[in-house]
């Protein structure tokens, strides 16, 4: 299952940031990777982990600051640390090139672990349901600074650690992370055009998780084997089409994203299936 991720697993270490109250509730050996044996488990409420927490927040700022959606410290603590856990991969500070250390604002005298990816999901009222809060890697801001594959590894292991049955999310149509989510199952569309979000061209979605599909995505993350065929392609930069799709959704017509976006020149299209997904 992890054949194609050997380079990442050899050079990076999984980390889990969870309070003493949350830790006993988590799956500590997701997909066979024993976090207690091979991982770095940190208490976010211990002062000794302050630098690592600072670096996590800086990694988030590098990825989302340009969108005006960087997490303030209180959001990180209130929405990530307290109700949930933070998972990802890290590497030794000594392995980072000087320009990467400067971008992350790694203290000059720090030689400890540095976060390279982040996955956070927040529990919802619906039993077994979680909302995707953050999924990012250092490569988004510093190209080539971390091994490839950390997005899928962080997502696949993260949903297992939190024992998620149904994952929700809000993603911008042009966000490359959209392909990562649909690789582990078709995304049921809830909105296609979302004026209540800071970025109106945001879709909200629902994904029913199955272990075998998560494992399959690590082997071949092209398109979920559980997806129905596409009925048409959506041009994600066509605002008129997005609003029309939103009208259909509000009228009760179901749609799902059933494959990764395709890019041809400056045209980005997403395969949609019109109709209900099998339960």
Phi, psi and omega in degrees: 000322184259017184306314184280355182249011184302319181298317180293317182290333179281330184259347183235159179237134175291142175237153177224121179253109184210143179288166180295336178282327184274322187310315182295346183268356188263157173278114187265001176226062183295127179051033175089359178267112184280108183290328180290334180268318188249349186260175175249112182254122187237144175266115183291349181262004178265131184298333182295344181261016185300318182295317179299318178297319178299318181292325174300314181292326177291322176298317176297319182296320179297323184278324189242355181298322181293340178269357184074021183238024176294144182284122166296158182302322182292328177292317178302316182285311185289323187259338181251302187293311188285310183274348189218213178215161178244128182232152175174201179236149181225167177216163181294142180302326182296340182277350183273139175290155183306320182293330178287319177300320179294319181297321180276353182059045177288126179304143185301327183264012183265127178234021181271195180287146179237128180292136179247344178209160180220132167229124177227133171228149185246133179295146179246170180295323179296128185303128178079005184255141181224152179251128180294120181262312183212136169215109182205165176224166178296332182297334179295326182259328182232086187305127177082004182282340181226160179299151172291159175095354183291334178297307182293321178297315181295319180291309184297315179286325181297317180292332177284321178302317183275357179059044183283132175261320178229127182250131175250161177195163173233116188226140177286144187302328182265006181288126180297344179291342180303319179295327179294317181293316184289343178290342177254015175149153178296143182260116175286123182284132174253321170219153177244339180217120195232085182298338181282352177267157177300328178246110189294329179277056178245137173256147170247145190215167180225134183228119176274121187268141173226136185304317185294331178284325176296316178295319181296325180295330178287333179277316181212092186276041182276294178215141180299135178288351182265001187275138173287167181292152177287142175261336175194169179253137180255126173280110189287350177262003178269095184299323178300319179292322179296317180293321177297319177296320178297321177299317178298316180299317179293336178275000177093011179273120184280144174222156176216148171274125189240011178192168180291151175300149175246142182238124175230106185064238179258013180256124177247122181236146179240129179285125180246149171244124176269117183138165183284148174278150176291140180270000000 
